[in-house]
Amino acid sequence: MTKKKDISSKKDEFYNYIQNLQDKITSSLEEIDGKANFQEDLWERKGGGGGRTRVIENGDVFEKGGVNISAVHGELPQSMQKYFNVSDCDFYACGLSLVIHPKSPMVPTVHANWRYFEMYNKKGELIDQWFGGGQDLTPYYLFEEDAKHFHQVCKDACDKHDTEFYKLYKEKCDSYFWNSHRDEARGIGGLFFDYLKPVSGKSIHDWYNFVTEVGNSFIDTYLPIVKKRKEIEYTQKQRDWQEIRRGRYVEFNLVHDKGTLFGLKTNGRIESILMSLPPHVQWQYDYQVEEGSEEAKLIEVLKNPKNWV
């Protein structure tokens, strides 16, 4: 059995990685916005650990966004012990989570998360460990070349490690980010992976290399799309559509998202957990799109996820 001290360097390595990645991402987003800067908030978690939240608001390009890192530890709550089918365990979890909501409906919302988890018995011995994460795109108006670009960069990152990964984790993303109560996807997908554990042929260091490859690709997936679409003019009707679709985003995060559930169940910081929620949202009763419209074009893809590359 592996002892906690034998793998402590992996925790440090990944936490250092996400600290540096947070710096790179926030700097890049500030540069493209040109007006707003991220405000930093350091916090501590009662029970162990804390984090570094960075939020941008009311920019020229980004209406609201958060790029947060955390490293928390302590006794695994009873609700989570039941979920993982374990008893009397401690845990350590660190990760970077981001959601960016643009002002313009022509620029998509983006979400990404890369995380590492360890579980210990009361002797401090490691009994489980895994990586998880991914990145996905939620447009309000569908530009097919943007969807192809986002997925191609994701595929390129996957292919460096295993040519089967993109298809596998793209399908998992389509399955996971599915608003079952609406019978539609949250967006046009990307990658989603979880419980990447040491197995035959794949060490925890192999998974570290894969997850960090995907994390490093994020800026290349999203920023070219922002630069291409941020100056497009839009109408109030298109803005209203954006806010209606944001409502569906909120529904997924509050009803289905496992990350939100984990944060709430482990006494996480509520402001950081709910930073993913957009500032302006609409829920219009029984809203219907016009047949043949650009809005209907998006809905068709959300109802029937497609292969982009």
C-alpha positions in Angstrom: 0.0 0.0 0.0 1.3 3.4 -1.0 1.9 5.8 1.9 0.9 9.4 1.8 4.5 10.6 2.1 5.5 8.7 -1.0 3.2 10.8 -3.3 3.3 14.2 -1.6 5.5 15.6 -4.4 2.7 14.9 -6.9 0.3 17.1 -4.9 2.8 19.9 -4.8 3.6 19.5 -8.5 0.0 19.8 -9.6 -0.7 22.7 -7.2 2.3 24.6 -8.4 1.1 23.9 -12.0 -2.4 25.4 -11.4 -1.0 28.4 -9.7 1.1 29.2 -12.7 -1.7 28.4 -15.1 -4.1 30.7 -13.3 -1.5 33.5 -13.7 -1.2 32.8 -17.5 -5.0 32.6 -18.1 -5.9 35.7 -16.1 -3.2 37.8 -17.7 -4.3 36.7 -21.2 -8.0 37.5 -20.5 -7.1 40.9 -19.1 -5.1 41.7 -22.2 -7.9 40.9 -24.5 -10.5 42.7 -22.4 -8.5 45.9 -22.3 -10.5 47.5 -19.5 -11.2 45.3 -16.5 -8.8 43.5 -14.3 -9.2 40.4 -12.1 -9.8 41.1 -8.4 -8.0 38.6 -6.2 -9.6 37.2 -3.0 -7.6 34.8 -0.8 -9.7 32.6 1.5 -9.4 29.8 4.0 -11.6 26.8 4.5 -12.8 25.9 7.9 -11.6 22.3 8.3 -8.4 22.7 6.2 -7.0 24.5 3.1 -8.2 27.4 1.1 -7.9 29.1 -2.2 -7.2 32.0 -4.5 -10.3 33.4 -6.2 -9.9 35.8 -9.1 -13.0 37.5 -10.6 -13.4 39.9 -13.5 -16.5 42.0 -13.9 -18.0 44.7 -16.1 -15.2 44.7 -18.7 -15.4 45.7 -22.3 -15.4 42.0 -23.4 -16.1 40.0 -20.3 -19.3 40.7 -18.3 -18.3 38.3 -15.5 -15.7 35.6 -15.1 -13.8 33.7 -12.5 -10.6 31.8 -12.6 -10.2 30.1 -9.2 -7.7 27.7 -7.6 -8.1 25.8 -4.4 -6.4 23.2 -2.3 -8.6 21.8 0.5 -8.2 18.8 2.9 -9.5 17.3 6.0 -12.1 14.7 7.0 -14.2 13.5 4.2 -17.8 14.5 5.0 -20.3 11.6 5.7 -22.3 12.5 2.6 -19.2 12.1 0.4 -18.1 8.9 2.2 -21.4 7.4 1.3 -21.1 8.7 -2.3 -17.6 7.1 -2.7 -18.7 4.0 -0.7 -15.9 4.4 1.9 -15.8 5.0 5.6 -13.6 7.1 8.1 -11.5 8.8 5.4 -9.6 12.0 4.9 -9.1 13.7 1.6 -7.0 16.2 -0.3 -8.3 18.0 -3.4 -6.8 20.8 -5.5 -7.8 22.2 -8.8 -8.4 25.2 -11.1 -11.9 26.0 -12.2 -13.0 28.8 -14.5 -16.1 30.2 -16.2 -16.1 33.2 -18.5 -19.3 34.9 -19.4 -18.8 37.5 -22.3 -20.8 40.6 -22.7 -21.5 40.0 -26.4 -23.9 37.1 -27.4 -21.6 36.5 -30.4 -18.8 35.4 -28.0 -19.4 32.0 -26.3 -19.2 31.3 -22.6 -16.4 28.9 -21.7 -15.9 26.6 -18.8 -12.8 24.5 -17.8 -11.7 22.6 -14.8 -8.6 20.5 -14.0 -8.4 18.8 -10.6 -6.5 16.2 -8.5 -7.9 14.2 -5.6 -6.5 11.9 -2.9 -8.1 9.9 -0.2 -6.5 8.5 2.9 -7.3 6.1 5.7 -6.8 7.3 9.3 -3.2 6.0 9.3 -2.5 8.6 6.6 -2.1 5.9 3.9 -3.2 6.6 0.4 -6.2 4.5 -0.6 -7.2 6.3 -3.8 -6.1 9.0 -6.1 -7.3 10.4 -9.5 -7.3 13.3 -11.9 -10.3 14.8 -13.6 -11.4 17.8 -15.6 -12.0 19.1 -19.1 -13.1 22.1 -21.0 -16.3 22.9 -23.0 -17.8 25.7 -25.0 -21.3 27.2 -24.7 -22.1 29.5 -27.7 -25.3 31.6 -28.0 -25.0 31.8 -31.8 -23.4 29.0 -33.7 -20.3 29.7 -35.8 -19.3 26.3 -37.1 -15.7 27.3 -37.7 -15.4 28.3 -34.0 -16.8 24.9 -32.9 -14.3 23.1 -35.2 -11.4 25.2 -34.0 -12.2 24.5 -30.3 -12.6 20.8 -30.8 -9.5 20.5 -33.1 -7.3 22.1 -30.4 -8.8 19.7 -27.8 -8.1 16.7 -30.2 -4.5 17.8 -30.8 -3.8 17.9 -27.1 -5.4 14.4 -26.6 -3.6 12.9 -29.6 -0.2 13.6 -28.1 -1.0 11.1 -25.4 -3.4 8.6 -27.0 -5.3 8.8 -30.3 -8.4 7.2 -28.6 -8.7 9.9 -25.9 -10.4 12.6 -27.9 -13.3 10.4 -29.1 -13.7 8.9 -25.6 -13.6 12.2 -23.7 -15.6 14.1 -26.2 -18.4 11.5 -25.9 -18.2 11.7 -22.1 -18.5 15.5 -22.3 -21.6 15.3 -24.5 -23.1 12.9 -22.0 -22.1 14.8 -18.9 -23.1 18.3 -19.9 -26.6 17.3 -20.8 -29.6 19.1 -19.3 -31.8 16.0 -19.1 -34.8 17.9 -17.8 -34.6 20.0 -21.1 -33.5 17.2 -23.3 -30.6 19.3 -24.7 -26.9 19.9 -24.2 -25.6 22.8 -22.3 -23.3 23.7 -25.1 -21.3 22.2 -28.0 -19.1 20.1 -25.7 -15.3 19.6 -25.6 -13.6 17.2 -23.2 -14.7 15.7 -19.9 -12.8 13.1 -18.0 -12.8 11.9 -14.4 -11.3 9.2 -12.1 -8.1 9.0 -14.1 -6.3 6.5 -11.9 -3.1 4.5 -12.1 -3.9 1.5 -14.3 -1.8 -1.0 -16.4 0.1 1.1 -18.8 -0.9 4.5 -17.3 0.8 5.8 -14.2 -0.4 8.7 -12.1 2.5 10.7 -13.7 1.2 9.8 -17.2 -2.2 11.2 -16.2 -0.5 14.3 -14.8 1.1 14.8 -18.2 -2.1 14.4 -20.0 -4.2 16.7 -17.8 -1.6 19.4 -17.9 -1.4 19.1 -21.7 -5.1 19.8 -21.8 -4.8 22.7 -19.4 -2.0 24.2 -21.4 -4.2 24.1 -24.5 -7.0 26.2 -23.0 -5.8 29.6 -24.1 -5.4 28.4 -27.7 -8.9 26.9 -27.7 -10.7 30.0 -26.5 -8.9 33.3 -27.1 -8.8 33.1 -30.9 -12.6 32.8 -30.9 -12.9 35.8 -28.6 -10.7 38.0 -30.8 -12.7 37.0 -33.9 -16.2 37.7 -32.5 -15.9 40.4 -29.9 -16.4 43.4 -32.3 -19.5 42.0 -34.0 -22.6 44.2 -33.5 -25.7 42.7 -32.0 -29.3 43.7 -31.2 -31.2 43.7 -28.0 -33.2 40.7 -29.2 -29.9 38.8 -29.5 -28.9 39.9 -26.1 -32.2 38.7 -24.7 -31.6 35.3 -26.3 -28.2 35.2 -24.7 -29.8 35.7 -21.3 -32.4 33.1 -21.9 -29.7 30.6 -22.8 -27.7 31.6 -19.7 -30.8 30.5 -17.7 -30.2 27.0 -19.1 -26.6 27.2 -18.0 -27.6 28.1 -14.5 -30.1 25.2 -14.4 -27.3 22.7 -15.3 -24.9 24.0 -12.7 -27.5 24.0 -9.9 -29.3 20.7 -10.8 -26.7 18.4 -12.3 -23.1 19.6 -11.9 -21.0 17.3 -9.7 -18.4 20.0 -9.0 -21.0 22.3 -7.5 -22.4 19.4 -5.4 -18.9 18.5 -4.1 -18.2 22.1 -3.1 -21.4 22.4 -1.2 -21.0 19.0 0.4 -17.4 19.7 1.6 -18.2 23.0 3.2 -16.6 24.9 0.3 -16.6 28.7 -0.1 -20.0 29.5 -1.4 -18.9 32.7 -3.3 -16.3 30.6 -5.2 -18.6 27.7 -5.9 -21.3 30.0 -7.3 -19.0 32.3 -9.2 -20.0 30.3 -12.3 -23.4 32.0 -12.4 -23.9 34.9 -14.8 -25.0 38.3 -13.6 -28.0 38.8 -16.0 -30.3 35.9 -16.8 -33.9 35.5 -18.1 -36.5 32.8 -17.7 -39.3 33.6 -20.2 -42.3 31.4 -19.9 -42.5 28.8 -22.7 -40.1 30.7 -25.0 -40.1 29.4 -28.5 -37.5 30.1 -31.3 -38.6 31.0 -34.8 -38.3 28.2 -37.3 -35.3 28.6 -39.6 -33.7 31.3 -37.4 -30.1 31.4 -36.1 -31.4 30.6 -32.7 -33.1 27.5 -34.1 -29.8 26.5 -35.7 -28.2 26.5 -32.3 -31.0 24.5 -30.7 -30.8 21.8 -33.4 -27.1 21.2 -32.5 -27.9 21.2 -28.8 -30.6 18.6 -29.3 -28.4 16.5 -31.5 -24.7 16.8 -30.6 -22.4 16.4 -33.6 -18.8 15.6 -34.4 -16.9 18.7 -35.2 -13.5 17.2 -36.3 
